[in-house]
Each structure stands twice: as structure tokens, then as C-alpha cells.
Amino acid sequence: MRTESKHLGLGLTTIACLTIAYQGACKPADDKAASSSSSSSSGEPGTDSGTDGPTGEEGGSSGTLPPAAVMHQVTGVNGDERVSGIYCAPGATMCVIAANGSNARIAATTGTAVAQTPILVGDDALAAKIGMIGGPRFLGFQKVAGKVIALLDTGARGFISATGDPTVAASWQVAKLGAATPDDFGLNHQYGFGFDGTTWVQMRHNSGIYTASGTPTTGWVNIWGPGGAQDLPADIDTRKAADATLCNSSVSYSVSPSPVQAGYVAPNAEIILYPAGAVNAIKAPDGAGICISTDKGVTFHIVKLAAEETADHRGPTAVTCITKDKCFVGGGQVSSATSAYLYYTDNASAGAMSTWKKATIPTQVGDEFINSIFFAPDGTHGWAVGAKNGTHALVLTTTDGGHTWTDTSATVSGLGTDSELYSGFASDATHVMIGGKSGALVSTF
């Protein structure tokens, strides 16, 4: 069982710019500067719709970036920390990371060093503001409706977001989400948010899909959640009997530490995905597959991963999209050799009729699994990170949009950072940052 410690403090001190020789003075983030790799209403790659996937990090402009250096370790990360999220605003020269350890924090980084004065720290004071007992932890970042949202592990009613430069503490606001009916949020993890201009959509571990009108601080309604305290919709079994494509699996993928890419909500909620048959799912009658909604979470349909089911593999461990149609899932199991896999589709918005193809990955020599998949804004250069042989760094890279992947783990493990990896971000094809367990954080920035 993978575990991590949880002790958390609150700090809202403004971070001074860190600079390194080739970057010069720190430049404020410019949210309008460049295109992103996030989902867009047009479905075209490279357009900025205002979000990263939950750890499917948004790409930024390379116009202000220096030439990429070789991969190097980033200093200032503690050995007990797991870097679960990375975000760089388009055109910015600084980024933010989410790190969970003895002091869970959000901190600024140049890609060479992490600032020791945190932007935000999870402690009892922060917990009180978001309605929970004990310090919260951070799962990653997502940009929605002009806000950079810090997704919460055991999130209770918390909504933590930044407007403006996320590397400046004053940009961050903390608020309570409105109460939810008929099932409250509990301590379930936040998998993702979306906003279509009128309605907010939220995905939660175990409890499913919620919607709220206007602002996230208003009341929420739980609209989808097979296998919860009560099935939502209540007639899911009857509907499934009439339509075999209906997803009847719970929104749950549970391991320790918490997964960082266990579902995907597009920034405008036009496409929502979560794994079926995932590890420790509460309800998993559909077997290994992908549940897809194209109606903002009202209904989900299942696409089966027949080859994985035949091989007795579980559902995906990482789910992300870079447009409403171009999506990716990856999986794998601890202590199960040759169980890792990656799939891609170019028509996810077709829902149950979407076509998913198995990508070509290197021959495996041990148990390998994927925690996170992310792409540069070009939609061609991508990375899938996780673990091989249970605890060692796994890095797979693609230069053809995710059809074929190459094992480049040595670029990270060769630096002495040979730990399980969880997160990543690419501003372009050559500027990339990858984070993981035991203080792992490497970069070409």
C-alpha cells in the first residue's frame, strides 16, 4: 500500500521572484499570453479554454522562455514530500507546485529552485476555513473560469483558487462550497471542476457528480453517483438493462496516496470521463473501461476496454483530455507484470460510440503503472509518468500524439531521483517539469 504522511500550517506570505541566470527578472503571469493544451469548445488543440486537466497540466507559451536546458533536479523540495501537481501560467517565468509531506504546501518555483516561503500551507487554520478537521492536502491544479483551482485531497467543502498570478500569495482565495444534496461531500477527494458560463460541475471520489448554479459557494446537487449511499439516478439498474451502454460503475478509484488523475472534467464541462473497474471501486459491474458524459454529467456511457478485461486488468489509473475529442487513459497494477497500458481516442465526444485504440508501449519487464499523462500545447509531444517495479521512476514519452511511446525513465532516474512519479507539466515540446514521491522534482526549465 502506498502511503504518505499528513501534517499541515498556513502561510500567505507574498513570494518574491526567484531568478536564475538565464531567466533574468521574474515576469508576472499573463493568462492571455498563449494557447494551452486544455480542452476547448472548438475541440482544436492549442486553444486556451482555461483549465488543466486534474494534473493534466495546461501548457503555456514558449515565447518568453529561455532555451531548454538538460534535465536537472530542482532544489528546495523536502525528502518527505510528494509533488502531486505542477502549473505554469501561459507566458510566465515561474510556476507553482503542490507538495504533500510533513508540511503540505503550494510553493513557487523557477524550475531550478522552489521557494522556501510557501504561498499556501495546509494546517488547522486552513482546514477551519474550508470546513474540515485536520489539515488538507493538495492533489493538483486546474484552470476554470479564469481561476487556478487547487484540487483538494479529503476536500470537505473547500474551494481554493487563485485569480491572477498564482505565484503570488495575494492571488489566492479560500471559500466554502455550498452544501450538497441529497448526499453531502464528506471528505471525498476533488477530481475536477468545470463551468459552462451558467452551471458549475464538480467530480468527487465516491460521491460522483455535482452541479451548482452561478457560483461554487451556492448549493450543490448530486446528480450522478452509482454505488453511493443511494444510486444516482435511482433507476440506474433498470436503465442499464434497457441500454447496455449506460455506465453503472461508481466514480471511485481509491489507493493511498490518493490518485491525482482519477477523472477528467473539461473546463466548460463539455466532456467528462472517469474510469470503470478501477482499483477499489465501490461498484464496478462494467469491468475495465471508461465512463463518458457529453451532457455535463447528467448521463455517462461506458466504453469497454475489452483487451484489458480479457487480461483480467483493472480500469484506468490516469484519465485526461487535451480537447473534447482527443483523450487518453493509462493503467497498470502493482505486483502484476505486463499490466501497464495506454489508450487514445480522437472522438471522445461520440461517447459510447467513441473509438479507443491501444497505444504501442515498450515491452515491460515488471509491474508498471501510470499515474499521470500530460502533453505540450502542440498535442504531439506527451509524457506518461508513474512507477516501474513498484517504486522506481517510470517516464514514457511520445512524439506522435500518443500512438507510440518510448521509455525515457533514465532521464529522471539517472539524476538519482528514482522514485514513483505523479505529476508533470510541459510548456512546450522541450520545457517540461516532472514531480513525484520522496521529494522528486526534475525540470528542463
ZALOFI-412539 format. One record per atom (N, C-alpha, C): residue in one letter; x, y, z. Coordinates in steps of 0.001 Angstrom, whole numbers, plus 500000, padded with zeros to 6 digits. Layout:
REM ZALOFI-412539
aXYZ
...
//
This chain:
REM ZALOFI-412539
m500841498809500000
m500000500000500000
m500877501241500000
r500597502155499079
r501354503390499044
r500805504351500095
t501670504970500869
t501224505867501922
t501997507169501869
e501465508205502531
e502196509447502697
e501788510076504010
s502695510806504618
s502389511447505879
s501539512675505649
k500794513131506655
k499966514310506516
k500050515166507767
h500799516231507631
h500823517247508680
h500816518578507942
l500079519500508349
l499930520676507551
l499975521994508363
g500405523756507932
g500496525046508586
g499977526090507715
l499599527205507915
l499079528150506919
l500027529315506744
g500345529655505526
g501156530822505267
g500671531510504029
l500522532817504073
l500042533576502935
l500990534722502617
t502282534468502798
t503277535495502527
t503522535608501034
t503549536812500496
t503809537008499076
t505211536528498739
i505311535789497656
i506584535217497252
i507355536206496386
a508552536487496778
a509416537315495941
a509867536505494748
c510150537177493644
c510563536469492442
c511895535767492665
l511900534484492302
l513166533770492234
l513696533948490824
t514975534150490662
t515532534276489329
t516736533374489189
i516978532959487971
i518183532213487669
i518834532861486462
a520087532564486236
a520899533323485290
a520257533479483925
y519704532400483375
y519219532517482010
y517821533093481921
q517144533314483080
q515791533839483026
q515736535338483268
g516653535868484031
g516581537282484323
g515447537586485283
a514881538798485171
a513842539221486115
a512582538404485921
c511887538189487049
c510649537422487011
c509556538241486354
k508774537616485478
k507710538295484758
k506360537795485263
p505403538671485558
p504094538228486026
p503432537335484996
a502614536391485491
a501894535501484583
a500925536298483735
d500771535901482493
d499837536541481589
d498861535491481097
d497652535492481656
d496691534454481332
d496245534513479871
k496518535633479189
k496097535737477798
k497256535538476837
a498389535188477376
a499595535207476557
a499618534186475460
a499194532982475745
a499414531940474749
a498363530878474835
s498390529984473887
s497425528903473844
s497797527801474802
s496807526999475166
s497038525915476117
s496714524597475477
s497029523523476219
s496742522181475733
s495427521677476276
s494623522552476889
s493404522108477527
s492292521907476524
s491205521293477005
s490024521100476188
s489417522437475813
s488851522549474613
s488234523790474174
s486902523493473530
s486047524503473436
s484744524288472841
s484860523962471371
s485899524403470731
s486084524097469321
s486690522729469104
g487267522164470160
g487893520858470032
g489238520908469358
e489791522099469143
e491073522212468478
e492206522258469478
p493286521498469251
p494404521564470179
p495056522928470149
g495625523301471317
g496364524548471389
g495508525767471665
t494216525595471982
t493391526739472322
t493213526805473816
d493100528012474363
d493043528188475810
d491604528264476266
s491124527164476852
s489783527145477390
s489792527386478880
g490957527576479474
g491029527958480864
g491159526846481856
t491744525725481522
t491956524689482534
t493113523787482216
d493642523159483251
d494415521942483084
d493446520825483389
g493735519645482910
g493041518509483474
g493524518338484893
p492781517547485721
p493282517309487059
p494658516679486976
t495653517393487116
t497025517025486869
t497331516850485402
g496352517034484456
g496642517023483041
g496994518423482677
e498175518839482997
e498507520236483156
e498447521044481869
e497984522302482003
e497860523215480874
e499224523657480382
g499402523708479083
g500649524202478516
g500606525702478347
g501768526326478258
g501834527774478091
g502692528139476905
s502866529427476674
s503667529905475571
s505151529709475845
s505884529388474809
s507334529291474951
s508002530590474524
g507207531613474195
g507763532846473660
g508706533565474601
t508445533480475911
t509298534172476866
t510262533229477567
l510247531970477189
l511106531006477860
l512497530989477253
p513490530737478078
p514853530577477568
p514995529232476874
p516083528999476161
p516301527679475570
p516274526606476652
a515680525468476328
a515571524399477309
a516949523859477676
a517153523654478963
a518390523044479446
a518209521535479516
v519249520829479866
v519123519392480063
v518313519159481333
m517776517963481473
m517008517636482658
m517888517748483897
h517380518428484931
h518138518608486152
h517197518538487345
q517755518277488506
q516969518283489726
q516638519710490134
v515438519895490671
v515023521182491216
v515258521140492716
t515936522114493229
t516245522136494657
t515087522727495458
g515111522485496764
g514128523085497644
g512913522240497928
v512924520972497503
v511835520047497816
v512307519109498915
n511484518901499917
n511863518055501036
n511718516579500699
g512540515761501308
g512556514338501001
g511289513600501366
d510464514180502256
d509224513514502639
d508035513989501812
e508279514852500821
e507175515434500059
e506887514660498775
r505595514578498438
r505151514064497148
r504641515240496339
v505262515496495190
v504826516586494319
v503660516069493480
s502464516521493829
s501248515980493225
s500662516875492147
g501219518071491953
g500707518957490928
g501712520016490540
i501679520429489269
i502558521472488733
i501724522319487784
y501867523636487865
y501134524520486962
y501986525726486612
c502055526055485318
c502750527249484829
c501762528038483983
a501497529274484354
a500598530106483564
a501227530412482212
p500433530538481160
p500977530856479848
p501837532114479877
g503053532013479348
g503946533155479261
g504711533475480525
a504462532747481618
a505109533069482893
a506513532483482964
t507346533074483799
t508688532548484028
t508781531808485352
m507674531760486100
m507623530996487336
m506390530104487332
c506461529024488086
c505378528055488175
c505025527825489640
v503971527055489870
v503632526635491226
v503594525117491279
i503927524576492445
i503818523142492685
i502933522914493901
a502293521751493932
a501590521276495122
a502403520120495675
a502765520208496950
a503592519172497569
a502986518775498904
n502893517470499136
n502317516938500364
n503367516177501137
g503571516571502386
g504523515912503255
g504232516304504676
s505266516506505477
s505038516948506843
s504426518338506877
n504626519113505834
n504013520429505686
n503470520546504268
a502220520140504058
a501622520244502732
a501575521703502321
r501935521999501061
r502070523399500664
r501882523583499161
i501600524811498803
i501721525293497430
i502877526269497438
a503811526123496519
a505011526952496511
a505371527346495088
a506111528437494937
a506562528919493635
a507908528304493282
t508139528142491987
t509423527626491526
t509801528233490191
t511095528394489973
t511622528840488689
t511880527666487755
g511790526464488270
g512203525296487519
g513617524892487859
t514281525700488678
t515606525362489189
t515586525243490709
a514785526099491369
a514673526076492826
a513241526364493230
v512818525763494343
v511499526010494914
v511644526981496071
a510806528012496090
a510847529000497172
a510526528333498503
q511279528659499514
q511062528060500823
q509925528729501592
t509578529957501243
t508400530587501836
t507183530158501032
p506286529399501619
p505155528869500848
p504128529933500513
i503406529703499444
i502280530555499081
i501084530214499965
l500864528933500161
l499737528445500944
l500142527138501600
v499802526976502869
v500129525764503600
v498861525202504226
g498681523910504181
g497501523300504767
g497699523027506242
d497003523747507089
d497059523488508522
d495654523604509087
d495537523609510405
d494222523660511030
d493473524945510692
a494211526042510520
a493562527307510182
a492915527238508802
l493630526656507846
l493057526490506516
l491901525503506569
a492065524433507330
a491002523434507455
a489715524063507973
a489841524945508939
a488661525587509506
a487933526437508468
k488707527070507577
k488099527928506559
k487315527135505522
i487693525872505306
i487015525075504282
i486119524007504884
g485971524011506201
g485002523131506831
g485436521703506999
m486639521487507512
m487080520126507784
m487965520124509029
i488176518936509566
i489028518770510733
i490354518179510274
g491456518788510662
g492763518317510218
g493157518987508920
g494456519152508744
g494950519894507598
g494682519217506270
p494270519973505249
p494044519412503915
p495348519186503163
r495283518354502161
r496388518148501232
r495927518544499839
f496898518750498942
f496598519248497604
f496892518159496562
l495954518000495598
l496109516960494586
l496639517486493253
g496527518766493000
g496983519291491714
g496257520577491399
f496355521012490129
f495789522298489737
f494907522139488501
q493931523030488390
q493047523067487233
q492615524500487011
k492624524963485770
k492189526328485486
k490796526321484892
v489876526978485586
v488473527021485179
v487939528423485421
a487244528970484442
a486573530269484582
a487528531354485068
g488746531352484550
g489730532362484893
g490396532165486241
k490107531048486909
k490693530763488213
k491586529533488137
v492712529555488840
v493524528364489027
v493043527712490320
i492458526542490211
i491891525849491364
i492901524835491881
a493120524839493192
a493937523817493838
a492999522712494295
l493040521566493615
l492169520448493970
l492592519874495315
l491607519503496113
l491869519075497477
l491694517577497668
d492614517004498404
d492506515643498900
d491724515738500209
t490742514855500398
t489823514986501538
t489329516426501618
g488624516851500577
g488346518259500360
g487224518893501134
a486356518120501798
a485226518689502514
a484516519719501637
r484252520930502172
r483543521951501391
r484490523029500897
g485753522700500734
g486723523714500380
g486758524073498914
f486968525352498624
f487217525833497270
f488370526816497350
i489531526402496867
i490746527206496947
i491181527563495539
s491280528851495247
s491563529263493870
s492351530561493845
a493034530764492723
a493806531988492513
a493300532699491274
t493163533992491366
t492834534845490221
t494020535769489990
g494582535721488806
g495805536482488548
g497010535580488626
d498119536115489083
d499377535373489132
d499350534374490282
p499335533060489991
p499230532072491069
p500495531940491897
t501598532567491482
t502822532509492278
t502854533587493351
v501804534411493407
v501695535474494412
v500609535088495408
a500935535091496681
a500002534625497711
a498707535419497725
a498790536722497453
a497598537567497491
a496570537200496423
s496987536409495431
s496061535995494372
s495108534896494823
w495435534239495928
w494677533060496351
w493541533428497294
q492394532800497077
q491234532963497938
q490772531598498445
v490244531589499657
v489734530366500265
v488267530582500594
a487402529667500180
a485970529793500444
a485383528416500709
k484207528406501303
k483479527161501490
k482529526959500315
l482480525724499826
l481474525375498840
l480117525338499528
g479070525603498755
g477739525467499314
g477439524011499649
a476515523782500551
a476147522424500953
a475577521656499768
a475683520334499824
a475227519488498725
a474072518598499163
t473147518344498229
t472037517428498472
t471883516510497258
p471359515270497396
p470960514671498661
p472131514115499479
d473294513950498866
d474453513428499591
d475508514506499695
d475979514768500908
d476992515798501109
d478351515301500639
f479340516217500569
f480648515892500027
f481458514956500920
g481205514995502236
g482039514224503150
g483486514667503047
l484400513702503093
l485823514017502963
l486382513520501632
n485512513375500653
n485933512802499379
n486789513761498563
h487739513187497823
h488701513969497045
h488013514701495891
q488551515871495549
q488081516628494393
q488826516154493147
y488104515580492199
y488723515109490960
y488729516155489866
g487812517137489909
g487817518151488870
g486582519035488898
f486706520227488285
f485618521191488170
f485458521609486707
g484272522101486370
g484012522703485076
g482943523764485231
f482889524717484283
f481895525790484333
f481521526174482908
d480239526093482574
d479800526376481200
d479299527798481020
g479548528654482014
g479072530021481956
g477829530245482798
t477147529151483132
t475936529213483950
t476001528256485134
t476497527043484875
t476468525979485875
t477856525425486131
w478190525273487421
w479415524600487825
w479167523100487911
v480181522333487523
v480139520876487633
v481357520438488435
q481158519514489349
q482251519017490175
q482210517496490226
m483394516867490117
m483505515419490273
m484195515120491595
r483576514224492384
r484108513826493679
r484290512316493759
h485378511904494382
h485596510488494663
h484434509931495482
n483970508755495086
n482888508028495756
n481511508648495565
s481383509962495733
s480039510533495722
s479567510995494351
g480446511102493354
g480018511310491987
g480035512745491491
i479015513107490703
i478953514380490002
i477941515300490674
y478369516551490884
y477517517579491475
y477436518775490530
t476335519529490623
t476209520775489874
t475762521891490812
a476153523125490469
a475750524305491228
a475531525451490257
s474530526244490484
s474230527375489609
s474939528633490087
g475495529370489145
g476065530671489451
g477476530630489981
t477652530341491257
t478972530331491871
t479164529045492663
p480416528640492890
p480656527399493645
p480319527503495121
t480023528700495610
t479671528851497023
t478167528700497250
t477413528506496170
t475976528248496307
t475758526757496544
g474509526349496686
g474203524949496956
g474479524052495760
w474882522818496041
w475200521825495019
w474170520695495052
v473927520105493880
v473018518969493767
v473791517781493207
n473714516657493898
n474374515422493463
n473520514774492375
i474010514748491123
i473179514289490010
i473567512919489472
w474779512434489801
w475209511142489255
w476143510473490256
g475868509222490587
g476731508526491525
g476298507099491780
p476451506205490799
p476141504798491054
p476978504250492209
g476345503456493076
g477085502800494145
g477297503632495377
g476727504845495438
g476887505672496621
g475936505242497728
a475676506147498661
a474730505840499735
a473391505429499138
q473072506022498009
q471947505580497190
q472342505807495743
d471904504919494865
d472252505078493459
d471673506365492897
l472483507092492136
l472024508261491400
l472410508087489938
p471435508038489036
p469996508101489313
p469491506828490008
a468374506941490687
a467860505826491486
a467475504628490633
d467127504864489366
d466696503763488491
d467822503284487572
i469081503463488014
i470221503138487156
i470209501686486691
d469840500750487548
d469848499341487156
d468809499046486091
t467637499644486228
t466589499461485224
t467003500066483900
r467591501250483957
r468041501911482730
r469173501133482076
k470053500557482875
k471159499763482350
k470635498530481615
a469590497922482133
a469007496743481482
a468440497090480120
a467974498329479977
a467399498763478699
a468452499301477746
d469573499770478283
d470638500344477468
d471983499877478003
a472551498880477360
a473792498271477848
a474967499236477813
t474857500350477067
t475969501300477004
t475996502244478200
l474959502235479021
l474935503114480179
l475978502659481195
c476727503589481745
c477735503262482754
c477041503025484093
n477380501928484745
n476787501606486037
n477865501449487101
s479037502053486868
s480170501941487783
s480323503223488594
s480768503090489827
s480914504242490708
s482088505120490304
v482009506384490687
v483094507333490467
v484082507150491614
s484901506122491525
s485819505857492637
s487032505084492155
y488174505611492476
y489447504930492283
y490248505246493535
s490441504256494377
s490961504513495712
s492248503753495980
v493341504503496160
v494611503960496613
v495202504971497592
s496290504601498231
s496978505541499116
s498432505637498694
p498956506843498428
p498262508127498483
p497228508286497377
s496384509285497517
s495274509483496594
s495756509698495166
p495046509135494194
p495419509344492785
p495229510799492382
v496045511258491445
v495988512664491046
v495304512871489702
q495000511803488979
q494358511950487678
q493285510874487515
a492418510790488514
a491410509736488559
a490129510098487830
g490098511222487164
g488946511634486389
g489269512915485653
y488450513261484673
y488692514481483899
y487380515217483696
v487381516511484034
v486263517404483745
v486802518520482870
a486276518670481658
a486709519752480777
a486392521090481428
p487148522148481102
p486932523443481735
p485515523968481577
n484866523636480456
n483477524045480268
n482516522865480417
a483047521744480944
a482256520538481249
a481657519873480011
e482182520184478818
e481606519584477619
e481938518111477488
i482980517647478153
i483317516234478172
i483807515886479580
i483306514791480141
i483684514338481476
i483949512848481401
l485070512412481980
l485430510999481936
l485876510519483317
y485590509262483617
y486177508608484781
y486319507112484492
p487225506425485188
p487459505002484894
p486379504098485455
a486067503060484721
a485218501980485225
a486126500814485619
g485734500104486653
g486504498946487085
g487850499300487671
a487977500505488235
a489251500937488805
a489508500245490146
v490726500425490654
v491121499792491906
v490211500250493045
n489695499289493802
n488863499556494973
n487597500332494655
a487089500192493444
a485821500842493107
a484697500232493939
i483773501077494392
i482672500609495223
i481705499760494417
k481454500180493196
k480538499453492315
k481180499371490946
a481449498157490461
a482196498010489208
a481666496870488349
p480367496869488039
p479813495775487236
p480197495832485768
d480695496992485310
d481001497154483891
d482348496577483503
g483203496245484482
g484547495796484159
g485420496961483754
a486586496669483177
a487538497711482800
a486997498544481642
g487006499857481815
g486517500716480754
g486590502177481127
i485898503010480328
i485886504456480509
i484439504929480465
c484020505665481491
c482679506239481523
c482754507670481008
i481898508002480024
i481982509290479338
i480630509989479362
s480651511275479725
s479446512103479664
s479657513239478685
t478675513467477824
t478699514602476905
t477547515557477190
d476859515338478342
d475743516203478720
d475954516803480110
k477225517137480396
k477610517818481649
k477306516998482893
g477467515682482769
g477377514811483927
g476010514252484233
v475030514541483396
v473690514021483633
v473640512519483372
t474365512083482330
t474387510673481939
t475792510283481519
f476214509085481894
f477501508547481468
f477287507231480728
h478066507061479667
h478038505816478906
h479415505155478973
i479422503832478871
i480649503061479052
i481272502687477713
v482572502844477626
v483347502269476526
v484234501202477156
k484048499972476746
k484782498859477350
k486192498766476791
l487146498436477656
l488499498108477235
l488598496592477246
a488118495999476156
a487941494548476100
a489248493788476315
a490334494295475735
a491612493594475869
a492070493548477323
e491823494622478061
e492229494642479466
e491335493746480307
e490069493709479978
e489166492827480709
e489532491361480467
t489881491037479222
t490296489669478893
t491548489287479662
a492446490255479827
a493692490011480557
a493509490121482071
d492272490333482515
d491954490478483936
d492648491694484544
h492752492768483770
h493318494013484267
h492199494934484745
r492537495821485651
r491568496775486163
r491462497983485237
g490507498857485557
g490296500056484764
g491442501038484906
p491387502144484161
p492496503102484106
p492858503716485458
t494131504078485570
t494636504784486747
t494926506249486437
a494822506648485169
a495032508041484759
a494100508343483593
v493433509504483666
v492472509894482637
v492672511380482344
t492816511746481063
t492935513161480718
t492541513390479266
c492290514656478927
c491989515059477551
c492744516341477245
i493036516566475958
i493623517838475550
i492680518627474644
t491629517984474154
t490486518653473536
t489265517820473918
k488093518242473467
k486891517475473799
k486888516108473106
d487735515934472104
d487779514663471392
d489061513877471612
k490172514568471819
k491461513887471946
k491748513603473414
c491551512344473810
c491673511957475208
c492558510724475343
f493033510503476561
f493977509431476838
f493657508800478191
v493889507504478283
v493819506819479577
v495019505890479678
g495463505684480908
g496557504749481162
g496242503931482391
g496827502748482472
g496567501889483618
g497745501007483948
g497529500154484904
g498557499233485368
g498275498848486796
q498896497764487248
q498624497253488579
q499914496928489316
v499916497240490611
v501033496866491461
v501099495349491550
s502309494813491481
s502539493365491607
s501842492567490515
s501733493155489331
s501158492444488193
s501966492789486952
a502888491923486601
a503785492177485476
a503002492317484173
t503507493161483283
t502946493421481957
t501489493892482000
s501113494599483040
s499727495072483140
s499561496522482690
a500655497232482441
a500553498642482051
a499984498779480639
y499208499851480432
y498646500108479098
y498336501583478938
l498261502032477679
l497839503382477311
l496884503284476125
y495810504069476162
y494854504134475063
y494648505595474671
y494249505804473412
y493957507153472937
y492713507126472059
t492055508273471953
t490915508423471057
t490937509800470435
d490388509914469243
d490248511202468570
d488790511611468440
n487889510868469095
n486463511215469008
n485738510923470318
a486315511373471424
a485722511104472734
a484305511644472857
s484001512754472162
s482669513349472263
s481585512465471654
a481978511372470995
a480999510403470495
a480495509493471608
g481032509660472815
g480536508907473960
g480695507411473804
a479590506686473925
a479627505225473835
a480115504742472475
m480026505594471467
m480448505221470116
m481884505668469823
s482547506258470788
s483930506690470554
s484845505491470365
t485895505703469597
t486828504623469260
t488141504825469997
w488503503858470820
w489732503922471604
w490714502879471083
k491936503326470824
k492959502435470286
k494076502257471298
k494583501044471374
k495662500762472310
k496977501250471728
a497678502073472505
a498955502612472050
a500053501571472168
t501113501775471412
t502286500904471482
t503211501422472568
i503483500584473569
i504383500975474648
i505525499968474713
p506634500328475361
p507775499416475419
p507432498111476139
t508139497056475778
t507970495777476455
t508293495935477931
q507409495457478767
q507561495626480204
q508339494458480810
v509092494790481818
v509888493755482485
v509443493564483933
g508456494323484360
g507981494199485728
g506617494827485855
d506159495045487086
d504868495694487279
d505039497200487113
e504297497758486179
e504386499172485846
e502990499761485795
f502834500988486228
f501532501631486170
f501695503122485956
i500630503737485452
i500631505140485046
i499844505964486062
n500436507041486558
n499743507956487466
n499240509210486777
s499921509662485726
s499562510934485104
s500024510971483654
i499204511599482807
i499517511789481388
i499370513278481092
f500338513876480413
f500243515291480078
f500942515556478760
f500526516647478083
f501026516978476753
f501465518436476674
a502370518699475750
a502704520065475371
a501539520643474580
p501478521979474407
p500360522588473683
p500198522091472254
d501264521541471657
d501136521066470282
d500306519797470166
g499984519149471290
g499193517928471255
g499929516743470668
t501194516907470374
t502005515858469746
t503008515275470723
h503664516135471480
h504668515694472447
h504006515474473801
g504123514250474305
g503457513924475558
g504312513071476467
w503893513002477718
w504596512241478747
w503575511460479572
a503918510253479958
a503132509455480899
a504087509041482005
v503742509355483248
v504655509094484353
v503978508231485412
g504793507462486115
g504278506577487146
g505404505826487817
a505262504502487896
a506267503690488581
a506511502394487823
k507721501906487916
k508057500587487399
k508623499769488545
n508316498482488526
n508728497595489615
n508317498155490972
g507157498778490994
g506559499220492236
g506994500561492760
t508302500856492754
t508787502058493433
t509696502946492602
h510111502508491431
h511082503264490636
h510389504169489606
a511085505208489186
a510518506183488264
a510221505578486897
l509036505856486392
l508658505470485036
l508311506729484249
v508973506919483109
v508673508029482206
v508556507462480797
l507390507604480195
l507180507248478798
l506924508538478024
t507492508651476835
t507311509857476027
t506802509496474641
t506053510419474046
t505535510234472700
t505794511488471876
t506046511302470601
t506205512430469680
t505220512335468519
d504242511430468647
d503256511265467578
d501824511332468110
g501633512137469142
g500285512330469659
g499752511195470498
g500633510340471004
g500199509284471904
g499972507938471269
h500342507783469993
h500163506492469331
h501246505495469740
t502484505981469832
t503600505136470259
t504386505855471346
w504924505064472276
w505610505632473436
w506962504966473621
t507924505756474119
t509287505289474356
t509622505439475835
d510351504488476380
d510765504551477782
d511970505475477913
t511768506610478562
t512858507564478798
t513078507765480307
s512786506736481075
s512887506823482533
s514282507226482997
a515301506847482231
a516677507126482635
a516965508616482720
t516186509457481998
t516401510901482082
t516109511433483479
v515280510694484220
v514954511074485595
v515738510235486594
s515674508915486444
s516354508040487409
s517863508241487388
g518405508667486238
g519841508916486134
g520322510090486953
l519367510912487423
l519719512047488262
l519737511671489740
g519459510403490018
g519377509959491404
g517994510147491983
t517038510528491120
t515649510720491534
t514839509543491026
d515058508387491641
d514447507159491136
d513279506749492022
s512260507617492084
s511082507363492894
s509836507419492023
e508742506861492514
e507478506892491804
e507109508336491460
l506629508548490219
l506295509887489727
l504783510052489636
y504317511277489891
y502880511526489959
y502380512664489087
s503221513594488699
s502713514807488070
s503685515325487022
g503182516210486163
g504051516812485164
g503388517975484468
f504198518751483781
f503727519921483059
f504689520201481917
a504167520532480748
a505010520891479603
a504534522207479018
s505407523215479022
s505077524493478399
s505237524436476888
d506127523567476425
d506279523290475003
d506959521933474886
a507431521601473699
a507989520267473469
a509272520005474229
t509960521058474675
t511246520859475338
t511292521348476780
h510340522179477189
h510315522683478562
h509308521856479365
v509824520999480232
v508986520064480967
v509441519986482418
m508495519788483323
m508784519591484738
m507996518363485200
i508642517491485989
i508027516247486451
i508241516117487945
g507190515726488677
g507291515593490123
g506806514247490612
g507226513892491821
g506819512618492368
g507096512475493841
k507270511232494241
k507425510873495645
k508853511135496120
s509012511170497443
s510329511311498076
s511076512546497606
g510353513637497406
g510968514895497028
g511389514979495569
a510894514097494716
a511298514098493309
a510705515302492572
l511576516116491985
l511151517205491110
l512290517506490158
v512058517281488864
v513095517498487859
v512522518387486763
s513422519030486009
s512957520047485072
s513982520286483974
t513486520775482823
t514375521304481784
t514215522825481670
f513426523451482551
f513227524906482529
f514537525596482902
//
